[in-house]
Amino acid sequence: MKGLALPRLVDKDSYDIYAISGFHGGDPIKASESYVARVKEEKILPSERSVMQLSMNRIRQAFRSIDSYGVHVVSRFVEADINSDVFLRMNTFLKGIG
């Protein structure tokens, strides 16, 4: 759901997404497996699924390339050039959830 906050253009929103997607369970593969398992076990209403899809689409858009907004603002937020790490972790997570 954090993806819904991205239009606020607050750096910490992108950082929060990166932190959970890239490190939950230890790495982005485990994070994506956890996400997929949770989505499968929950009873999600069609309206909730629509909101989830919108959120994930915004996340995909924000982290779609190494030059994307989300990647750069995470680096700005932590005050270090971690663009490659951000992109690789987010790309791995997003591929893992399909």
Backbone as CSV, one residue per row, in Angstrom:
resi,resn,N_x,N_y,N_z,CA_x,CA_y,CA_z,C_x,C_y,C_z
1,MET,0.808,-1.192,0.000,0.000,0.000,0.000,0.857,1.265,0.000
2,LYS,2.097,1.137,0.392,2.973,2.307,0.469,3.136,2.961,-0.901
3,GLY,2.950,2.192,-1.954,3.050,2.755,-3.297,2.039,3.861,-3.546
4,LEU,0.931,3.834,-2.842,-0.076,4.885,-3.000,0.444,6.229,-2.515
5,ALA,1.430,6.219,-1.639,1.987,7.460,-1.095,3.020,8.099,-2.022
6,LEU,3.497,7.388,-3.024,4.581,7.904,-3.859,4.285,9.264,-4.502
7,PRO,3.061,9.554,-4.922,2.823,10.881,-5.505,3.070,12.053,-4.544
8,ARG,3.196,11.780,-3.245,3.502,12.858,-2.293,4.913,13.395,-2.510
9,LEU,5.752,12.601,-3.189,7.140,12.956,-3.472,7.953,13.196,-2.198
10,VAL,7.722,12.351,-1.203,8.492,12.383,0.042,9.545,11.276,-0.056
11,ASP,10.812,11.647,0.075,11.904,10.691,-0.108,11.756,9.448,0.767
12,LYS,11.306,9.623,1.994,11.203,8.495,2.915,10.223,7.437,2.420
13,ASP,9.206,7.803,1.660,8.270,6.811,1.123,9.002,5.819,0.225
14,SER,9.833,6.326,-0.666,10.616,5.447,-1.543,11.609,4.619,-0.736
15,TYR,12.223,5.240,0.259,13.162,4.509,1.110,12.451,3.369,1.838
16,ASP,11.279,3.626,2.387,10.534,2.584,3.105,10.238,1.396,2.201
17,ILE,9.858,1.679,0.969,9.568,0.610,-0.005,10.839,-0.196,-0.279
18,TYR,11.938,0.497,-0.502,13.223,-0.162,-0.737,13.636,-1.014,0.463
19,ALA,13.480,-0.474,1.664,13.911,-1.190,2.866,13.126,-2.485,3.063
20,ILE,11.830,-2.435,2.895,11.005,-3.635,3.079,11.211,-4.612,1.915
21,SER,11.165,-4.102,0.693,11.287,-4.969,-0.487,12.680,-5.562,-0.633
22,GLY,13.670,-4.839,-0.196,15.040,-5.288,-0.387,15.628,-6.081,0.754
23,PHE,15.024,-5.969,1.958,15.668,-6.565,3.128,14.764,-7.435,3.998
24,HIS,13.456,-7.431,3.780,12.565,-8.247,4.604,12.958,-9.723,4.464
25,GLY,13.190,-10.371,5.581,13.615,-11.771,5.545,15.072,-11.945,5.191
26,GLY,15.779,-10.853,4.920,17.200,-10.919,4.631,17.599,-10.471,3.234
27,ASP,16.687,-10.608,2.274,17.018,-10.206,0.905,15.736,-10.064,0.080
28,PRO,15.836,-9.515,-1.125,14.627,-9.286,-1.924,13.933,-10.566,-2.400
29,ILE,14.655,-11.652,-2.528,14.019,-12.916,-2.919,13.097,-13.391,-1.801
30,LYS,13.605,-13.382,-0.572,12.766,-13.788,0.569,11.620,-12.814,0.775
31,ALA,11.867,-11.533,0.535,10.807,-10.533,0.661,9.690,-10.797,-0.346
32,SER,10.053,-11.110,-1.578,9.027,-11.378,-2.595,8.284,-12.674,-2.296
33,GLU,8.981,-13.680,-1.811,8.320,-14.939,-1.447,7.322,-14.708,-0.315
34,SER,7.704,-13.904,0.640,6.821,-13.584,1.763,5.594,-12.818,1.280
35,TYR,5.803,-11.876,0.393,4.696,-11.086,-0.160,3.708,-11.990,-0.902
36,VAL,4.226,-12.814,-1.784,3.372,-13.708,-2.581,2.600,-14.661,-1.672
37,ALA,3.269,-15.227,-0.677,2.595,-16.147,0.251,1.483,-15.424,1.010
38,ARG,1.755,-14.227,1.452,0.757,-13.463,2.210,-0.450,-13.120,1.348
39,VAL,-0.209,-12.716,0.131,-1.308,-12.370,-0.779,-2.159,-13.600,-1.074
40,LYS,-1.513,-14.757,-1.215,-2.261,-15.991,-1.499,-3.114,-16.433,-0.322
41,GLU,-2.638,-16.235,0.901,-3.375,-16.733,2.067,-4.492,-15.789,2.526
42,GLU,-4.411,-14.535,2.146,-5.425,-13.566,2.554,-6.642,-13.620,1.633
43,LYS,-7.799,-13.387,2.213,-9.015,-13.229,1.412,-9.111,-11.759,1.042
44,ILE,-8.865,-11.469,-0.214,-8.800,-10.092,-0.676,-10.017,-9.794,-1.544
45,LEU,-10.731,-8.760,-1.168,-11.899,-8.327,-1.935,-11.446,-7.725,-3.256
46,PRO,-12.305,-7.779,-4.282,-11.931,-7.187,-5.569,-11.520,-5.713,-5.459
47,SER,-12.197,-4.952,-4.633,-11.846,-3.538,-4.480,-10.463,-3.397,-3.831
48,GLU,-10.146,-4.281,-2.896,-8.827,-4.252,-2.264,-7.743,-4.666,-3.254
49,ARG,-8.037,-5.652,-4.076,-7.078,-6.107,-5.086,-6.777,-4.977,-6.075
50,SER,-7.790,-4.221,-6.420,-7.609,-3.091,-7.331,-6.665,-2.046,-6.725
51,VAL,-6.825,-1.764,-5.443,-5.958,-0.811,-4.754,-4.537,-1.356,-4.676
52,MET,-4.404,-2.653,-4.402,-3.077,-3.272,-4.360,-2.384,-3.173,-5.719
53,GLN,-3.131,-3.403,-6.785,-2.546,-3.329,-8.126,-2.092,-1.907,-8.446
54,LEU,-2.897,-0.917,-8.054,-2.508,0.476,-8.273,-1.220,0.788,-7.504
55,SER,-1.154,0.350,-6.267,0.031,0.578,-5.444,1.265,-0.062,-6.073
56,MET,1.146,-1.311,-6.492,2.289,-2.002,-7.094,2.681,-1.372,-8.434
57,ASN,1.718,-0.906,-9.201,2.039,-0.230,-10.464,2.843,1.037,-10.214
58,ARG,2.489,1.775,-9.173,3.243,2.986,-8.835,4.663,2.633,-8.397
59,ILE,4.800,1.549,-7.660,6.134,1.108,-7.238,6.955,0.684,-8.452
60,ARG,6.353,-0.090,-9.333,7.072,-0.508,-10.558,7.529,0.709,-11.362
61,GLN,6.667,1.681,-11.467,6.989,2.894,-12.224,8.142,3.654,-11.557
62,ALA,8.106,3.766,-10.252,9.115,4.544,-9.528,10.494,3.901,-9.538
63,PHE,10.547,2.574,-9.728,11.821,1.852,-9.651,12.130,1.090,-10.946
64,ARG,11.548,1.482,-12.055,11.646,0.702,-13.296,13.027,0.687,-13.932
65,SER,13.841,1.684,-13.660,15.203,1.701,-14.211,16.137,2.360,-13.203
66,ILE,17.415,2.239,-13.456,18.392,2.837,-12.539,18.284,4.358,-12.536
67,ASP,17.666,4.928,-13.560,17.498,6.375,-13.649,16.137,6.858,-13.146
68,SER,15.347,5.959,-12.593,13.996,6.324,-12.154,14.017,7.129,-10.856
69,TYR,12.933,7.839,-10.671,12.763,8.710,-9.507,13.011,7.968,-8.190
70,GLY,12.354,6.835,-7.982,12.457,6.112,-6.713,13.885,5.736,-6.367
71,VAL,14.630,5.308,-7.358,16.026,4.908,-7.148,16.846,6.099,-6.646
72,HIS,16.695,7.233,-7.300,17.484,8.404,-6.943,17.123,8.987,-5.587
73,VAL,15.846,8.979,-5.256,15.488,9.583,-3.972,15.883,8.713,-2.787
74,VAL,15.979,7.404,-2.978,16.489,6.554,-1.896,17.943,6.937,-1.618
75,SER,18.731,7.092,-2.656,20.125,7.511,-2.477,20.201,8.878,-1.804
76,ARG,19.343,9.772,-2.214,19.328,11.101,-1.594,18.940,10.998,-0.118
77,PHE,17.970,10.141,0.177,17.504,10.000,1.557,18.606,9.483,2.480
78,VAL,19.376,8.497,2.010,20.445,7.938,2.848,21.756,8.702,2.695
79,GLU,21.759,9.680,1.815,22.928,10.520,1.570,24.150,9.707,1.148
80,ALA,23.905,8.767,0.229,24.982,7.943,-0.332,24.545,7.468,-1.713
81,ASP,25.509,7.235,-2.585,25.193,6.762,-3.931,25.005,5.249,-3.896
82,ILE,23.756,4.833,-3.690,23.423,3.407,-3.660,22.450,3.051,-4.782
83,ASN,22.454,3.845,-5.850,21.522,3.627,-6.957,21.540,2.196,-7.478
84,SER,22.727,1.640,-7.673,22.811,0.273,-8.211,22.170,-0.732,-7.270
85,ASP,22.448,-0.606,-5.974,21.865,-1.517,-4.997,20.348,-1.376,-4.953
86,VAL,19.879,-0.150,-4.948,18.429,0.087,-4.916,17.769,-0.555,-6.129
87,PHE,18.302,-0.286,-7.301,17.707,-0.834,-8.523,17.746,-2.359,-8.525
88,LEU,18.879,-2.941,-8.184,18.995,-4.405,-8.214,18.051,-5.068,-7.214
89,ARG,17.991,-4.542,-6.012,17.093,-5.126,-5.010,15.624,-4.977,-5.423
90,MET,15.254,-3.803,-5.894,13.854,-3.596,-6.289,13.508,-4.413,-7.519
91,ASN,14.409,-4.497,-8.458,14.164,-5.305,-9.659,13.980,-6.782,-9.288
92,THR,14.811,-7.281,-8.388,14.707,-8.665,-7.937,13.369,-8.895,-7.237
93,PHE,12.999,-7.989,-6.337,11.729,-8.112,-5.636,10.562,-8.092,-6.620
94,LEU,10.530,-7.132,-7.516,9.404,-7.000,-8.449,9.309,-8.193,-9.404
95,LYS,10.435,-8.721,-9.842,10.395,-9.941,-10.665,9.849,-11.106,-9.855
96,GLY,10.195,-11.158,-8.578,9.756,-12.246,-7.724,8.261,-12.271,-7.465
97,ILE,7.627,-11.107,-7.500,6.181,-11.085,-7.257,5.387,-11.184,-8.550
98,GLY,6.091,-11.142,-9.663,5.438,-11.323,-10.958,4.860,-10.121,-11.588
